[in-house]
């Protein structure tokens, strides 16, 4: 299992949105987390659940948009909870 983390400072006045996404055991939840236009950055701010499998499909994953004005997405699986935040 591997976990990476990083910290970023944003300028005063940066606009943020945040939320949490939950998936029940045995299910997958896919959610659009930031659909605002413009350059934005999103990150996981917390995760909960039993992380006892070595699998990229059992946990929480944030997917960046393919274009500047695209949508950030999150996928949470198998009884996990993920908190996230996005800056614009």
Backbone as numpy.savetxt, mean C-alpha at the origin, in Angstrom:
# Nx Ny Nz CAx CAy CAz Cx Cy Cz
12.19 -14.76 4.35 11.34 -13.59 4.35 12.24 -12.36 4.35
11.82 -11.34 3.62 12.57 -10.09 3.55 11.63 -8.93 3.74
12.07 -7.98 4.55 11.31 -6.76 4.77 12.26 -5.59 4.58
11.87 -4.64 3.75 12.65 -3.42 3.53 11.82 -2.23 3.95
12.48 -1.20 4.46 11.78 0.02 4.85 12.67 1.22 4.57
12.03 2.35 4.37 12.76 3.60 4.14 11.95 4.76 4.68
12.61 5.84 4.95 11.94 7.04 5.45 12.16 8.19 4.48
11.14 9.03 4.33 11.21 10.17 3.42 10.66 11.39 4.16
11.30 12.53 3.98 10.78 13.80 4.50 10.08 14.53 3.37
8.88 15.04 3.64 8.13 15.81 2.66 8.09 17.26 3.11
8.04 18.19 2.17 7.99 19.60 2.53 6.70 19.97 3.27
6.78 20.99 4.08 5.59 21.51 4.76 4.53 21.86 3.73
3.28 21.50 4.00 2.19 21.79 3.09 1.86 20.65 2.13
2.63 19.54 2.19 2.34 18.40 1.35 0.96 17.84 1.71
0.17 17.50 0.69 -1.16 16.93 0.90 -1.06 15.41 0.97
-1.64 14.83 2.03 -1.62 13.38 2.22 -3.04 12.83 2.27
-3.20 11.60 1.83 -4.40 10.82 2.11 -3.91 9.50 2.70
-4.75 8.85 3.48 -4.34 7.58 4.08 -5.56 6.70 4.31
-5.32 5.45 4.57 -6.40 4.53 4.83 -5.86 3.17 5.20
-6.76 2.18 5.28 -6.34 0.82 5.52 -7.18 -0.12 4.68
-6.56 -1.22 4.30 -7.20 -2.23 3.47 -7.10 -3.56 4.21
-8.21 -4.29 4.28 -8.28 -5.54 5.03 -8.70 -6.67 4.10
-8.10 -7.83 4.31 -8.51 -9.03 3.59 -8.79 -10.12 4.62
-9.89 -10.82 4.44 -10.22 -11.92 5.35 -9.44 -13.18 4.95
-9.26 -14.09 5.89 -8.52 -15.33 5.64 -9.08 -16.04 4.40
-8.17 -16.41 3.51 -8.55 -17.12 2.30 -9.02 -16.24 1.15
-9.02 -14.92 1.34 -9.50 -14.00 0.31 -8.41 -12.99 -0.07
-8.61 -12.32 -1.20 -7.74 -11.26 -1.68 -8.56 -10.00 -1.88
-8.03 -8.87 -1.41 -8.68 -7.57 -1.60 -7.78 -6.70 -2.46
-8.32 -6.21 -3.58 -7.62 -5.27 -4.46 -8.32 -3.93 -4.35
-7.55 -2.86 -4.17 -8.15 -1.54 -3.98 -7.32 -0.47 -4.67
-7.99 0.48 -5.32 -7.33 1.69 -5.82 -7.16 2.62 -4.63
-5.92 3.05 -4.35 -5.72 3.88 -3.16 -5.46 5.35 -3.45
-5.02 5.69 -4.66 -4.86 7.11 -4.99 -5.08 7.32 -6.47
-6.20 7.97 -6.78 -6.57 8.21 -8.19 -6.38 9.67 -8.58
-5.83 10.48 -7.66 -5.65 11.91 -7.96 -4.66 12.09 -9.12
-4.86 13.10 -9.96 -3.91 13.35 -11.04 -2.61 13.94 -10.48
-1.54 13.79 -11.24 -0.26 14.37 -10.86 0.70 13.34 -10.28
1.92 13.79 -10.05 2.96 12.92 -9.47 2.65 12.72 -7.99
2.63 11.48 -7.55 2.34 11.17 -6.16 3.21 10.00 -5.70
3.28 9.80 -4.40 4.06 8.71 -3.83 3.23 8.04 -2.74
3.18 6.72 -2.76 2.43 5.97 -1.75 3.34 4.94 -1.09
3.00 4.59 0.16 3.80 3.62 0.90 2.96 2.93 1.95
3.37 1.73 2.33 2.77 1.05 3.46 3.23 1.75 4.73
2.32 1.99 5.66 2.69 2.59 6.94 2.48 1.61 8.09
1.89 0.46 7.82 1.72 -0.57 8.83 1.12 -1.82 8.23
1.49 -2.97 8.80 0.92 -4.24 8.36 0.63 -5.09 9.59
-0.42 -5.91 9.51 -0.79 -6.82 10.59 -1.20 -8.15 10.00
-0.97 -9.20 10.73 -1.39 -10.53 10.32 -0.28 -11.54 10.51
-0.60 -12.79 10.26 0.38 -13.88 10.37 1.17 -13.98 9.08
2.43 -13.57 9.13 3.30 -13.65 7.96 4.22 -14.85 8.15
3.66 -16.04 7.90 4.41 -17.27 8.14 4.62 -18.10 6.88
4.43 -17.48 5.72 4.66 -18.15 4.44 5.65 -17.35 3.62
6.54 -18.03 2.93 7.50 -17.37 2.05 6.83 -17.23 0.68
6.00 -16.18 0.53 5.19 -16.05 -0.68 4.91 -14.57 -0.97
5.11 -14.17 -2.23 4.77 -12.81 -2.64 3.26 -12.62 -2.78
2.50 -13.69 -2.74 1.05 -13.59 -2.89 0.32 -13.80 -1.57
1.02 -13.71 -0.46 0.41 -13.85 0.87 0.89 -12.70 1.75
0.22 -11.56 1.63 0.64 -10.39 2.41 0.03 -9.12 1.87
0.85 -8.09 1.74 0.40 -6.79 1.25 1.41 -6.25 0.25
0.91 -5.78 -0.88 1.78 -5.26 -1.94 1.16 -4.01 -2.53
1.96 -2.94 -2.62 1.51 -1.71 -3.29 2.10 -1.69 -4.69
1.26 -1.29 -5.66 1.68 -1.24 -7.06 1.61 0.20 -7.56
2.74 0.73 -8.05 2.74 2.09 -8.57 2.04 2.16 -9.93
1.61 3.36 -10.32 0.96 3.51 -11.63 1.97 3.42 -12.77
1.47 3.09 -13.94 2.31 3.01 -15.13 2.59 4.40 -15.73
1.74 5.39 -15.39 1.90 6.75 -15.90 1.82 7.74 -14.75
2.26 8.97 -14.98 2.26 10.00 -13.93 0.88 10.22 -13.35
-0.14 10.26 -14.18 -1.50 10.50 -13.70 -2.25 9.21 -13.37
-1.53 8.10 -13.31 -2.17 6.81 -13.07 -2.58 6.61 -11.62
-3.10 5.43 -11.35 -3.66 5.08 -10.04 -2.74 4.13 -9.28
-2.44 4.48 -8.02 -1.74 3.56 -7.12 -2.74 2.53 -6.63
-2.30 1.26 -6.51 -3.19 0.17 -6.10 -2.54 -0.63 -4.98
-3.37 -1.31 -4.20 -2.87 -2.20 -3.15 -3.59 -3.53 -3.24
-2.86 -4.59 -2.97 -3.42 -5.93 -2.89 -3.07 -6.49 -1.51
-4.08 -6.94 -0.78 -3.89 -7.52 0.55 -4.56 -8.89 0.54
-3.86 -9.90 1.09 -4.37 -11.27 1.00 -4.38 -11.99 2.35
-5.24 -12.97 2.42 -5.23 -14.02 3.43 -5.18 -13.55 4.88
-6.13 -12.72 5.27 -6.25 -12.33 6.67 -5.30 -11.24 7.13
-4.78 -10.46 6.21 -3.85 -9.38 6.56 -4.57 -8.03 6.57
-3.95 -7.07 7.24 -4.43 -5.68 7.24 -3.22 -4.82 6.91
-3.41 -3.86 6.00 -2.34 -2.94 5.62 -2.82 -1.51 5.72
-2.03 -0.66 6.37 -2.28 0.77 6.40 -1.32 1.43 5.41
-1.82 2.47 4.75 -1.03 3.12 3.70 -1.26 4.63 3.76
-0.34 5.35 3.12 -0.47 6.81 2.98 0.11 7.20 1.62
-0.47 8.27 1.04 -0.01 8.78 -0.25 0.17 10.29 -0.14
1.23 10.80 -0.76 1.52 12.22 -0.77 1.41 12.73 -2.20
0.88 13.98 -2.33 0.76 14.62 -3.64 1.49 15.93 -3.60
